[in-house]
Amino acid sequence: MPIKVNLAVVLAQRGVKSKDLAQSIGITEANLSLLKQGKVKGIRFETLEAICRYLDCQPGDLLAFESQEAGE
């Protein structure tokens, strides 16, 4: 998948625990874990906004586009 989720990196940079983020924004730790691993097909803007607000970051800090070469 060409979209890479950098949530784990941002959490580490901020010294924030997944448990604290999940509780603060109102999602389960299991769902947050799936998001961190990039195993979700989508994210609600409301959730993305809550994450960005809590971590004081931009959506581009959390998500990156990685182009794939032909044949991969």
PQR file with spaces between the fields and no chain letter, atoms N, CA, C, O and H, PARSE charges and radii, in Angstrom:
ATOM       1  N    MET     1       0.849   -1.177    0.000 -0.4000 1.5000
ATOM       2  CA   MET     1       0.000    0.000    0.000 -0.0000 2.0000
ATOM       3  C    MET     1       0.894    1.239    0.000  0.5500 1.7000
ATOM       4  O    MET     1       1.820    1.327    0.807 -0.5500 1.4000
ATOM       5  N    PRO     2       0.640    2.174   -0.870 -0.5600 1.5000
ATOM       6  CA   PRO     2       1.517    3.337   -0.993  0.2800 2.0000
ATOM       7  C    PRO     2       1.359    4.380    0.122  0.5500 1.7000
ATOM       8  O    PRO     2       2.150    5.322    0.186 -0.5500 1.4000
ATOM       9  N    ILE     3       0.361    4.237    0.999 -0.4000 1.5000
ATOM      10  CA   ILE     3       0.218    5.167    2.116 -0.0000 2.0000
ATOM      11  C    ILE     3       0.855    4.537    3.350  0.5500 1.7000
ATOM      12  O    ILE     3       0.471    3.444    3.766 -0.5500 1.4000
ATOM      13  H    ILE     3      -0.281    3.472    0.948  0.4000 1.0000
ATOM      14  N    LYS     4       1.827    5.229    3.928 -0.4000 1.5000
ATOM      15  CA   LYS     4       2.514    4.730    5.114 -0.0000 2.0000
ATOM      16  C    LYS     4       2.043    5.532    6.317  0.5500 1.7000
ATOM      17  O    LYS     4       1.959    6.759    6.261 -0.5500 1.4000
ATOM      18  H    LYS     4       2.140    6.117    3.590  0.4000 1.0000
ATOM      19  N    VAL     5       1.738    4.837    7.398 -0.4000 1.5000
ATOM      20  CA   VAL     5       1.282    5.474    8.629 -0.0000 2.0000
ATOM      21  C    VAL     5       2.477    5.617    9.567  0.5500 1.7000
ATOM      22  O    VAL     5       3.115    4.627    9.926 -0.5500 1.4000
ATOM      23  H    VAL     5       1.807    3.841    7.444  0.4000 1.0000
ATOM      24  N    ASN     6       2.770    6.838    9.956 -0.4000 1.5000
ATOM      25  CA   ASN     6       3.916    7.137   10.820 -0.0000 2.0000
ATOM      26  C    ASN     6       3.490    7.468   12.248  0.5500 1.7000
ATOM      27  O    ASN     6       4.210    8.162   12.967 -0.5500 1.4000
ATOM      28  H    ASN     6       2.252    7.642    9.664  0.4000 1.0000
ATOM      29  N    LEU     7       2.344    6.984   12.654 -0.4000 1.5000
ATOM      30  CA   LEU     7       1.821    7.310   13.979 -0.0000 2.0000
ATOM      31  C    LEU     7       2.755    6.837   15.090  0.5500 1.7000
ATOM      32  O    LEU     7       2.963    7.561   16.064 -0.5500 1.4000
ATOM      33  H    LEU     7       1.759    6.420   12.071  0.4000 1.0000
ATOM      34  N    ALA     8       3.312    5.653   14.963 -0.4000 1.5000
ATOM      35  CA   ALA     8       4.208    5.132   16.000 -0.0000 2.0000
ATOM      36  C    ALA     8       5.423    6.041   16.175  0.5500 1.7000
ATOM      37  O    ALA     8       5.888    6.262   17.293 -0.5500 1.4000
ATOM      38  H    ALA     8       3.143    5.065   14.172  0.4000 1.0000
ATOM      39  N    VAL     9       5.925    6.558   15.072 -0.4000 1.5000
ATOM      40  CA   VAL     9       7.090    7.450   15.124 -0.0000 2.0000
ATOM      41  C    VAL     9       6.731    8.746   15.855  0.5500 1.7000
ATOM      42  O    VAL     9       7.484    9.212   16.709 -0.5500 1.4000
ATOM      43  H    VAL     9       5.547    6.378   14.164  0.4000 1.0000
ATOM      44  N    VAL    10       5.595    9.313   15.517 -0.4000 1.5000
ATOM      45  CA   VAL    10       5.180   10.575   16.147 -0.0000 2.0000
ATOM      46  C    VAL    10       4.909   10.358   17.640  0.5500 1.7000
ATOM      47  O    VAL    10       5.260   11.206   18.461 -0.5500 1.4000
ATOM      48  H    VAL    10       4.983    8.935   14.823  0.4000 1.0000
ATOM      49  N    LEU    11       4.294    9.242   17.989 -0.4000 1.5000
ATOM      50  CA   LEU    11       4.067    8.933   19.401 -0.0000 2.0000
ATOM      51  C    LEU    11       5.395    8.867   20.150  0.5500 1.7000
ATOM      52  O    LEU    11       5.528    9.424   21.240 -0.5500 1.4000
ATOM      53  H    LEU    11       4.009    8.554   17.322  0.4000 1.0000
ATOM      54  N    ALA    12       6.369    8.189   19.565 -0.4000 1.5000
ATOM      55  CA   ALA    12       7.683    8.060   20.201 -0.0000 2.0000
ATOM      56  C    ALA    12       8.360    9.425   20.331  0.5500 1.7000
ATOM      57  O    ALA    12       8.955    9.728   21.365 -0.5500 1.4000
ATOM      58  H    ALA    12       6.261    7.736   18.680  0.4000 1.0000
ATOM      59  N    GLN    13       8.271   10.247   19.285 -0.4000 1.5000
ATOM      60  CA   GLN    13       8.888   11.571   19.321 -0.0000 2.0000
ATOM      61  C    GLN    13       8.285   12.441   20.423  0.5500 1.7000
ATOM      62  O    GLN    13       8.978   13.247   21.044 -0.5500 1.4000
ATOM      63  H    GLN    13       7.788   10.001   18.445  0.4000 1.0000
ATOM      64  N    ARG    14       6.983   12.267   20.655 -0.4000 1.5000
ATOM      65  CA   ARG    14       6.278   13.083   21.651 -0.0000 2.0000
ATOM      66  C    ARG    14       6.314   12.452   23.042  0.5500 1.7000
ATOM      67  O    ARG    14       5.932   13.090   24.024 -0.5500 1.4000
ATOM      68  H    ARG    14       6.420   11.613   20.151  0.4000 1.0000
ATOM      69  N    GLY    15       6.773   11.203   23.130 -0.4000 1.5000
ATOM      70  CA   GLY    15       6.786   10.512   24.417 -0.0000 2.0000
ATOM      71  C    GLY    15       5.392   10.193   24.922  0.5500 1.7000
ATOM      72  O    GLY    15       5.143   10.208   26.128 -0.5500 1.4000
ATOM      73  H    GLY    15       7.083   10.685   22.333  0.4000 1.0000
ATOM      74  N    VAL    16       4.479    9.905   23.996 -0.4000 1.5000
ATOM      75  CA   VAL    16       3.087    9.634   24.334 -0.0000 2.0000
ATOM      76  C    VAL    16       2.832    8.134   24.216  0.5500 1.7000
ATOM      77  O    VAL    16       3.282    7.495   23.264 -0.5500 1.4000
ATOM      78  H    VAL    16       4.681    9.893   23.017  0.4000 1.0000
ATOM      79  N    LYS    17       2.111    7.578   25.182 -0.4000 1.5000
ATOM      80  CA   LYS    17       1.737    6.169   25.155 -0.0000 2.0000
ATOM      81  C    LYS    17       0.453    5.990   24.352  0.5500 1.7000
ATOM      82  O    LYS    17      -0.452    6.822   24.410 -0.5500 1.4000
ATOM      83  H    LYS    17       1.745    8.096   25.955  0.4000 1.0000
ATOM      84  N    SER    18       0.391    4.900   23.606 -0.4000 1.5000
ATOM      85  CA   SER    18      -0.808    4.605   22.815 -0.0000 2.0000
ATOM      86  C    SER    18      -2.054    4.591   23.676  0.5500 1.7000
ATOM      87  O    SER    18      -3.107    5.084   23.271 -0.5500 1.4000
ATOM      88  H    SER    18       1.127    4.224   23.559  0.4000 1.0000
ATOM      89  N    LYS    19      -1.931    4.025   24.861 -0.4000 1.5000
ATOM      90  CA   LYS    19      -3.073    3.935   25.781 -0.0000 2.0000
ATOM      91  C    LYS    19      -3.622    5.320   26.103  0.5500 1.7000
ATOM      92  O    LYS    19      -4.836    5.523   26.110 -0.5500 1.4000
ATOM      93  H    LYS    19      -1.076    3.624   25.190  0.4000 1.0000
ATOM      94  N    ASP    20      -2.730    6.272   26.370 -0.4000 1.5000
ATOM      95  CA   ASP    20      -3.157    7.632   26.704 -0.0000 2.0000
ATOM      96  C    ASP    20      -3.844    8.309   25.517  0.5500 1.7000
ATOM      97  O    ASP    20      -4.862    8.982   25.679 -0.5500 1.4000
ATOM      98  H    ASP    20      -1.744    6.107   26.365  0.4000 1.0000
ATOM      99  N    LEU    21      -3.275    8.123   24.323 -0.4000 1.5000
ATOM     100  CA   LEU    21      -3.882    8.710   23.131 -0.0000 2.0000
ATOM     101  C    LEU    21      -5.256    8.118   22.888  0.5500 1.7000
ATOM     102  O    LEU    21      -6.214    8.851   22.644 -0.5500 1.4000
ATOM     103  H    LEU    21      -2.448    7.576   24.191  0.4000 1.0000
ATOM     104  N    ALA    22      -5.363    6.799   22.953 -0.4000 1.5000
ATOM     105  CA   ALA    22      -6.642    6.121   22.709 -0.0000 2.0000
ATOM     106  C    ALA    22      -7.716    6.628   23.670  0.5500 1.7000
ATOM     107  O    ALA    22      -8.830    6.944   23.252 -0.5500 1.4000
ATOM     108  H    ALA    22      -4.585    6.204   23.151  0.4000 1.0000
ATOM     109  N    GLN    23      -7.378    6.703   24.958 -0.4000 1.5000
ATOM     110  CA   GLN    23      -8.344    7.183   25.947 -0.0000 2.0000
ATOM     111  C    GLN    23      -8.759    8.630   25.678  0.5500 1.7000
ATOM     112  O    GLN    23      -9.932    8.982   25.795 -0.5500 1.4000
ATOM     113  H    GLN    23      -6.473    6.446   25.298  0.4000 1.0000
ATOM     114  N    SER    24      -7.798    9.448   25.321 -0.4000 1.5000
ATOM     115  CA   SER    24      -8.071   10.863   25.117 -0.0000 2.0000
ATOM     116  C    SER    24      -8.978   11.127   23.925  0.5500 1.7000
ATOM     117  O    SER    24      -9.841   12.003   23.980 -0.5500 1.4000
ATOM     118  H    SER    24      -6.845    9.162   25.225  0.4000 1.0000
ATOM     119  N    ILE    25      -8.785   10.366   22.839 -0.4000 1.5000
ATOM     120  CA   ILE    25      -9.567   10.640   21.631 -0.0000 2.0000
ATOM     121  C    ILE    25     -10.796    9.744   21.499  0.5500 1.7000
ATOM     122  O    ILE    25     -11.593    9.907   20.576 -0.5500 1.4000
ATOM     123  H    ILE    25      -8.084    9.654   22.794  0.4000 1.0000
ATOM     124  N    GLY    26     -10.947    8.790   22.433 -0.4000 1.5000
ATOM     125  CA   GLY    26     -12.169    7.988   22.458 -0.0000 2.0000
ATOM     126  C    GLY    26     -12.212    6.823   21.478  0.5500 1.7000
ATOM     127  O    GLY    26     -13.280    6.502   20.955 -0.5500 1.4000
ATOM     128  H    GLY    26     -10.300    8.658   23.184  0.4000 1.0000
ATOM     129  N    ILE    27     -11.073    6.182   21.219 -0.4000 1.5000
ATOM     130  CA   ILE    27     -11.089    4.966   20.414 -0.0000 2.0000
ATOM     131  C    ILE    27     -10.425    3.851   21.231  0.5500 1.7000
ATOM     132  O    ILE    27      -9.727    4.109   22.212 -0.5500 1.4000
ATOM     133  H    ILE    27     -10.206    6.443   21.644  0.4000 1.0000
ATOM     134  N    THR    28     -10.656    2.632   20.810 -0.4000 1.5000
ATOM     135  CA   THR    28     -10.073    1.518   21.552 -0.0000 2.0000
ATOM     136  C    THR    28      -8.586    1.403   21.254  0.5500 1.7000
ATOM     137  O    THR    28      -8.112    1.831   20.202 -0.5500 1.4000
ATOM     138  H    THR    28     -11.223    2.422   20.014  0.4000 1.0000
ATOM     139  N    GLU    29      -7.863    0.821   22.195 -0.4000 1.5000
ATOM     140  CA   GLU    29      -6.436    0.587   21.979 -0.0000 2.0000
ATOM     141  C    GLU    29      -6.227   -0.365   20.806  0.5500 1.7000
ATOM     142  O    GLU    29      -5.247   -0.243   20.071 -0.5500 1.4000
ATOM     143  H    GLU    29      -8.248    0.473   23.050  0.4000 1.0000
ATOM     144  N    ALA    30      -7.140   -1.306   20.630 -0.4000 1.5000
ATOM     145  CA   ALA    30      -7.040   -2.257   19.517 -0.0000 2.0000
ATOM     146  C    ALA    30      -7.132   -1.529   18.172  0.5500 1.7000
ATOM     147  O    ALA    30      -6.351   -1.803   17.260 -0.5500 1.4000
ATOM     148  H    ALA    30      -7.936   -1.405   21.227  0.4000 1.0000
ATOM     149  N    ASN    31      -8.083   -0.606   18.053 -0.4000 1.5000
ATOM     150  CA   ASN    31      -8.224    0.149   16.804 -0.0000 2.0000
ATOM     151  C    ASN    31      -7.023    1.058   16.569  0.5500 1.7000
ATOM     152  O    ASN    31      -6.577    1.214   15.433 -0.5500 1.4000
ATOM     153  H    ASN    31      -8.717   -0.383   18.793  0.4000 1.0000
ATOM     154  N    LEU    32      -6.503    1.651   17.624 -0.4000 1.5000
ATOM     155  CA   LEU    32      -5.325    2.498   17.496 -0.0000 2.0000
ATOM     156  C    LEU    32      -4.129    1.654   17.055  0.5500 1.7000
ATOM     157  O    LEU    32      -3.326    2.093   16.232 -0.5500 1.4000
ATOM     158  H    LEU    32      -6.865    1.524   18.547  0.4000 1.0000
ATOM     159  N    SER    33      -4.015    0.459   17.598 -0.4000 1.5000
ATOM     160  CA   SER    33      -2.929   -0.441   17.218 -0.0000 2.0000
ATOM     161  C    SER    33      -3.009   -0.795   15.730  0.5500 1.7000
ATOM     162  O    SER    33      -1.992   -0.802   15.037 -0.5500 1.4000
ATOM     163  H    SER    33      -4.668    0.103   18.267  0.4000 1.0000
ATOM     164  N    LEU    34      -4.203   -1.085   15.247 -0.4000 1.5000
ATOM     165  CA   LEU    34      -4.378   -1.384   13.822 -0.0000 2.0000
ATOM     166  C    LEU    34      -3.988   -0.191   12.960  0.5500 1.7000
ATOM     167  O    LEU    34      -3.373   -0.355   11.907 -0.5500 1.4000
ATOM     168  H    LEU    34      -5.029   -1.080   15.810  0.4000 1.0000
ATOM     169  N    LEU    35      -4.344    1.002   13.406 -0.4000 1.5000
ATOM     170  CA   LEU    35      -3.980    2.216   12.680 -0.0000 2.0000
ATOM     171  C    LEU    35      -2.464    2.387   12.657  0.5500 1.7000
ATOM     172  O    LEU    35      -1.891    2.687   11.610 -0.5500 1.4000
ATOM     173  H    LEU    35      -4.844    1.135   14.262  0.4000 1.0000
ATOM     174  N    LYS    36      -1.810    2.199   13.808 -0.4000 1.5000
ATOM     175  CA   LYS    36      -0.357    2.336   13.887 -0.0000 2.0000
ATOM     176  C    LYS    36       0.348    1.363   12.943  0.5500 1.7000
ATOM     177  O    LYS    36       1.393    1.688   12.378 -0.5500 1.4000
ATOM     178  H    LYS    36      -2.276    1.956   14.659  0.4000 1.0000
ATOM     179  N    GLN    37      -0.214    0.193   12.777 -0.4000 1.5000
ATOM     180  CA   GLN    37       0.387   -0.830   11.923 -0.0000 2.0000
ATOM     181  C    GLN    37       0.041   -0.644   10.446  0.5500 1.7000
ATOM     182  O    GLN    37       0.551   -1.369    9.591 -0.5500 1.4000
ATOM     183  H    GLN    37      -1.063   -0.071   13.236  0.4000 1.0000
ATOM     184  N    GLY    38      -0.821    0.321   10.147 -0.4000 1.5000
ATOM     185  CA   GLY    38      -1.219    0.549    8.763 -0.0000 2.0000
ATOM     186  C    GLY    38      -2.171   -0.513    8.238  0.5500 1.7000
ATOM     187  O    GLY    38      -2.257   -0.728    7.029 -0.5500 1.4000
ATOM     188  H    GLY    38      -1.235    0.910   10.841  0.4000 1.0000
ATOM     189  N    LYS    39      -2.881   -1.174    9.133 -0.4000 1.5000
ATOM     190  CA   LYS    39      -3.773   -2.259    8.743 -0.0000 2.0000
ATOM     191  C    LYS    39      -5.227   -1.819    8.629  0.5500 1.7000
ATOM     192  O    LYS    39      -6.137   -2.640    8.748 -0.5500 1.4000
ATOM     193  H    LYS    39      -2.811   -0.999   10.115  0.4000 1.0000
ATOM     194  N    VAL    40      -5.445   -0.554    8.404 -0.4000 1.5000
ATOM     195  CA   VAL    40      -6.802   -0.041    8.220 -0.0000 2.0000
ATOM     196  C    VAL    40      -6.941    0.458    6.782  0.5500 1.7000
ATOM     197  O    VAL    40      -5.961    0.839    6.142 -0.5500 1.4000
ATOM     198  H    VAL    40      -4.706    0.113    8.307  0.4000 1.0000
ATOM     199  N    LYS    41      -8.166    0.448    6.295 -0.4000 1.5000
ATOM     200  CA   LYS    41      -8.411    0.909    4.930 -0.0000 2.0000
ATOM     201  C    LYS    41      -8.813    2.373    4.888  0.5500 1.7000
ATOM     202  O    LYS    41      -8.875    2.978    3.817 -0.5500 1.4000
ATOM     203  H    LYS    41      -8.963    0.138    6.815  0.4000 1.0000
ATOM     204  N    GLY    42      -9.084    2.937    6.051 -0.4000 1.5000
ATOM     205  CA   GLY    42      -9.488    4.335    6.088 -0.0000 2.0000
ATOM     206  C    GLY    42      -9.482    4.857    7.510  0.5500 1.7000
ATOM     207  O    GLY    42      -9.387    4.100    8.476 -0.5500 1.4000
ATOM     208  H    GLY    42      -9.034    2.446    6.921  0.4000 1.0000
ATOM     209  N    ILE    43      -9.585    6.170    7.610 -0.4000 1.5000
ATOM     210  CA   ILE    43      -9.652    6.827    8.920 -0.0000 2.0000
ATOM     211  C    ILE    43     -10.613    8.008    8.788  0.5500 1.7000
ATOM     212  O    ILE    43     -10.580    8.745    7.803 -0.5500 1.4000
ATOM     213  H    ILE    43      -9.662    6.786    6.826  0.4000 1.0000
ATOM     214  N    ARG    44     -11.455    8.170    9.779 -0.4000 1.5000
ATOM     215  CA   ARG    44     -12.387    9.293    9.761 -0.0000 2.0000
ATOM     216  C    ARG    44     -11.610   10.587    9.989  0.5500 1.7000
ATOM     217  O    ARG    44     -10.668   10.620   10.780 -0.5500 1.4000
ATOM     218  H    ARG    44     -11.483    7.571   10.579  0.4000 1.0000
ATOM     219  N    PHE    45     -12.001   11.625    9.308 -0.4000 1.5000
ATOM     220  CA   PHE    45     -11.359   12.920    9.507 -0.0000 2.0000
ATOM     221  C    PHE    45     -11.484   13.365   10.962  0.5500 1.7000
ATOM     222  O    PHE    45     -10.576   13.999   11.500 -0.5500 1.4000
ATOM     223  H    PHE    45     -12.766   11.598    8.666  0.4000 1.0000
ATOM     224  N    GLU    46     -12.595   13.038   11.591 -0.4000 1.5000
ATOM     225  CA   GLU    46     -12.806   13.391   12.993 -0.0000 2.0000
ATOM     226  C    GLU    46     -11.725   12.743   13.871  0.5500 1.7000
ATOM     227  O    GLU    46     -11.197   13.379   14.783 -0.5500 1.4000
ATOM     228  H    GLU    46     -13.333   12.523   11.155  0.4000 1.0000
ATOM     229  N    THR    47     -11.405   11.486   13.589 -0.4000 1.5000
ATOM     230  CA   THR    47     -10.363   10.781   14.346 -0.0000 2.0000
ATOM     231  C    THR    47      -8.997   11.361   14.039  0.5500 1.7000
ATOM     232  O    THR    47      -8.191   11.574   14.945 -0.5500 1.4000
ATOM     233  H    THR    47     -11.834   10.969   12.848  0.4000 1.0000
ATOM     234  N    LEU    48      -8.732   11.618   12.773 -0.4000 1.5000
ATOM     235  CA   LEU    48      -7.451   12.215   12.376 -0.0000 2.0000
ATOM     236  C    LEU    48      -7.273   13.581   13.035  0.5500 1.7000
ATOM     237  O    LEU    48      -6.186   13.910   13.509 -0.5500 1.4000
ATOM     238  H    LEU    48      -9.387   11.445   12.037  0.4000 1.0000
ATOM     239  N    GLU    49      -8.332   14.365   13.061 -0.4000 1.5000
ATOM     240  CA   GLU    49      -8.278   15.678   13.710 -0.0000 2.0000
ATOM     241  C    GLU    49      -7.971   15.542   15.202  0.5500 1.7000
ATOM     242  O    GLU    49      -7.157   16.292   15.742 -0.5500 1.4000
ATOM     243  H    GLU    49      -9.215   14.097   12.675  0.4000 1.0000
ATOM     244  N    ALA    50      -8.617   14.588   15.863 -0.4000 1.5000
ATOM     245  CA   ALA    50      -8.395   14.388   17.297 -0.0000 2.0000
ATOM     246  C    ALA    50      -6.955   13.961   17.580  0.5500 1.7000
ATOM     247  O    ALA    50      -6.349   14.413   18.551 -0.5500 1.4000
ATOM     248  H    ALA    50      -9.278   13.979   15.425  0.4000 1.0000
ATOM     249  N    ILE    51      -6.415   13.098   16.737 -0.4000 1.5000
ATOM     250  CA   ILE    51      -5.027   12.662   16.902 -0.0000 2.0000
ATOM     251  C    ILE    51      -4.085   13.845   16.721  0.5500 1.7000
ATOM     252  O    ILE    51      -3.176   14.049   17.525 -0.5500 1.4000
ATOM     253  H    ILE    51      -6.908   12.730   15.948  0.4000 1.0000
ATOM     254  N    CYS    52      -4.301   14.617   15.671 -0.4000 1.5000
ATOM     255  CA   CYS    52      -3.450   15.776   15.395 -0.0000 2.0000
ATOM     256  C    CYS    52      -3.535   16.804   16.517  0.5500 1.7000
ATOM     257  O    CYS    52      -2.525   17.388   16.908 -0.5500 1.4000
ATOM     258  H    CYS    52      -5.039   14.451   15.018  0.4000 1.0000
ATOM     259  N    ARG    53      -4.720   17.019   17.025 -0.4000 1.5000
ATOM     260  CA   ARG    53      -4.908   17.983   18.115 -0.0000 2.0000
ATOM     261  C    ARG    53      -4.151   17.512   19.362  0.5500 1.7000
ATOM     262  O    ARG    53      -3.454   18.297   20.004 -0.5500 1.4000
ATOM     263  H    ARG    53      -5.541   16.545   16.707  0.4000 1.0000
ATOM     264  N    TYR    54      -4.292   16.229   19.698 -0.4000 1.5000
ATOM     265  CA   TYR    54      -3.647   15.698   20.905 -0.0000 2.0000
ATOM     266  C    TYR    54      -2.126   15.706   20.773  0.5500 1.7000
ATOM     267  O    TYR    54      -1.419   16.034   21.726 -0.5500 1.4000
ATOM     268  H    TYR    54      -4.859   15.591   19.177  0.4000 1.0000
ATOM     269  N    LEU    55      -1.621   15.341   19.581 -0.4000 1.5000
ATOM     270  CA   LEU    55      -0.174   15.248   19.375 -0.0000 2.0000
ATOM     271  C    LEU    55       0.446   16.551   18.879  0.5500 1.7000
ATOM     272  O    LEU    55       1.662   16.635   18.703 -0.5500 1.4000
ATOM     273  H    LEU    55      -2.195   15.075   18.807  0.4000 1.0000
ATOM     274  N    ASP    56      -0.390   17.571   18.652 -0.4000 1.5000
ATOM     275  CA   ASP    56       0.075   18.859   18.137 -0.0000 2.0000
ATOM     276  C    ASP    56       0.909   18.660   16.872  0.5500 1.7000
ATOM     277  O    ASP    56       2.070   19.062   16.795 -0.5500 1.4000
ATOM     278  H    ASP    56      -1.378   17.503   18.794  0.4000 1.0000
ATOM     279  N    CYS    57       0.271   18.023   15.879 -0.4000 1.5000
ATOM     280  CA   CYS    57       0.960   17.755   14.623 -0.0000 2.0000
ATOM     281  C    CYS    57       0.016   17.968   13.451  0.5500 1.7000
ATOM     282  O    CYS    57      -1.158   18.288   13.639 -0.5500 1.4000
ATOM     283  H    CYS    57      -0.673   17.697   15.941  0.4000 1.0000
ATOM     284  N    GLN    58       0.527   17.791   12.258 -0.4000 1.5000
ATOM     285  CA   GLN    58      -0.246   17.917   11.031 -0.0000 2.0000
ATOM     286  C    GLN    58      -0.527   16.518   10.475  0.5500 1.7000
ATOM     287  O    GLN    58       0.228   15.587   10.755 -0.5500 1.4000
ATOM     288  H    GLN    58       1.481   17.531   12.105  0.4000 1.0000
ATOM     289  N    PRO    59      -1.606   16.352    9.688 -0.5600 1.5000
ATOM     290  CA   PRO    59      -1.878   15.051    9.083  0.2800 2.0000
ATOM     291  C    PRO    59      -0.685   14.507    8.294  0.5500 1.7000
ATOM     292  O    PRO    59      -0.461   13.297    8.271 -0.5500 1.4000
ATOM     293  N    GLY    60       0.071   15.382    7.656 -0.4000 1.5000
ATOM     294  CA   GLY    60       1.247   14.956    6.892 -0.0000 2.0000
ATOM     295  C    GLY    60       2.359   14.398    7.761  0.5500 1.7000
ATOM     296  O    GLY    60       3.250   13.709    7.265 -0.5500 1.4000
ATOM     297  H    GLY    60      -0.112   16.365    7.675  0.4000 1.0000
ATOM     298  N    ASP    61       2.314   14.693    9.066 -0.4000 1.5000
ATOM     299  CA   ASP    61       3.284   14.094    9.979 -0.0000 2.0000
ATOM     300  C    ASP    61       2.943   12.631   10.238  0.5500 1.7000
ATOM     301  O    ASP    61       3.817   11.827   10.564 -0.5500 1.4000
ATOM     302  H    ASP    61       1.590   15.252    9.469  0.4000 1.0000
ATOM     303  N    LEU    62       1.674   12.300   10.092 -0.4000 1.5000
ATOM     304  CA   LEU    62       1.188   10.957   10.400 -0.0000 2.0000
ATOM     305  C    LEU    62       1.105   10.053    9.178  0.5500 1.7000
ATOM     306  O    LEU    62       1.243    8.835    9.296 -0.5500 1.4000
ATOM     307  H    LEU    62       0.964   12.953    9.828  0.4000 1.0000
ATOM     308  N    LEU    63       0.883   10.636    8.010 -0.4000 1.5000
ATOM     309  CA   LEU    63       0.674    9.867    6.786 -0.0000 2.0000
ATOM     310  C    LEU    63       1.658   10.302    5.712  0.5500 1.7000
ATOM     311  O    LEU    63       1.945   11.489    5.558 -0.5500 1.4000
ATOM     312  H    LEU    63       0.771   11.625    7.914  0.4000 1.0000
ATOM     313  N    ALA    64       2.168    9.332    4.977 -0.4000 1.5000
ATOM     314  CA   ALA    64       3.101    9.640    3.891 -0.0000 2.0000
ATOM     315  C    ALA    64       2.745    8.777    2.675  0.5500 1.7000
ATOM     316  O    ALA    64       2.337    7.624    2.816 -0.5500 1.4000
ATOM     317  H    ALA    64       1.934    8.367    5.103  0.4000 1.0000
ATOM     318  N    PHE    65       2.904    9.344    1.505 -0.4000 1.5000
ATOM     319  CA   PHE    65       2.689    8.615    0.255 -0.0000 2.0000
ATOM     320  C    PHE    65       4.025    8.105   -0.255  0.5500 1.7000
ATOM     321  O    PHE    65       4.971    8.873   -0.428 -0.5500 1.4000
ATOM     322  H    PHE    65       3.235   10.280    1.391  0.4000 1.0000
ATOM     323  N    GLU    66       4.091    6.802   -0.493 -0.4000 1.5000
ATOM     324  CA   GLU    66       5.298    6.199   -1.044 -0.0000 2.0000
ATOM     325  C    GLU    66       4.934    5.592   -2.386  0.5500 1.7000
ATOM     326  O    GLU    66       4.203    4.603   -2.446 -0.5500 1.4000
ATOM     327  H    GLU    66       3.322    6.178   -0.352  0.4000 1.0000
ATOM     328  N    SER    67       5.435    6.174   -3.455 -0.4000 1.5000
ATOM     329  CA   SER    67       5.098    5.649   -4.766 -0.0000 2.0000
ATOM     330  C    SER    67       5.734    4.282   -4.972  0.5500 1.7000
ATOM     331  O    SER    67       6.812    3.998   -4.450 -0.5500 1.4000
ATOM     332  H    SER    67       6.029    6.977   -3.406  0.4000 1.0000
ATOM     333  N    GLN    68       5.065    3.459   -5.722 -0.4000 1.5000
ATOM     334  CA   GLN    68       5.567    2.122   -6.020 -0.0000 2.0000
ATOM     335  C    GLN    68       6.016    2.066   -7.471  0.5500 1.7000
ATOM     336  O    GLN    68       5.346    2.580   -8.367 -0.5500 1.4000
ATOM     337  H    GLN    68       4.188    3.689   -6.146  0.4000 1.0000
ATOM     338  N    GLU    69       7.136    1.447   -7.678 -0.4000 1.5000
ATOM     339  CA   GLU    69       7.650    1.296   -9.049 -0.0000 2.0000
ATOM     340  C    GLU    69       6.784    0.294   -9.792  0.5500 1.7000
ATOM     341  O    GLU    69       6.174   -0.580   -9.177 -0.5500 1.4000
ATOM     342  H    GLU    69       7.680    1.029   -6.950  0.4000 1.0000
ATOM     343  N    ALA    70       6.727    0.417  -11.123 -0.4000 1.5000
ATOM     344  CA   ALA    70       5.966   -0.514  -11.945 -0.0000 2.0000
ATOM     345  C    ALA    70       6.492   -1.928  -11.738  0.5500 1.7000
ATOM     346  O    ALA    70       7.701   -2.151  -11.678 -0.5500 1.4000
ATOM     347  H    ALA    70       7.223    1.127  -11.622  0.4000 1.0000
ATOM     348  N    GLY    71       5.570   -2.880  -11.630 -0.4000 1.5000
ATOM     349  CA   GLY    71       5.952   -4.260  -11.474 -0.0000 2.0000
ATOM     350  C    GLY    71       6.053   -4.715  -10.037  0.5500 1.7000
ATOM     351  O    GLY    71       6.301   -5.895   -9.789 -0.5500 1.4000
ATOM     352  H    GLY    71       4.587   -2.700  -11.679  0.4000 1.0000
ATOM     353  N    GLU    72       5.872   -3.827   -9.088 -0.4000 1.5000
ATOM     354  CA   GLU    72       5.921   -4.236   -7.677 -0.0000 2.0000
ATOM     355  C    GLU    72       4.567   -4.658   -7.215  0.5500 1.7000
ATOM     356  O    GLU    72       4.401   -5.038   -6.056 -0.5500 1.4000
ATOM     357  H    GLU    72       5.671   -2.868   -9.290  0.4000 1.0000
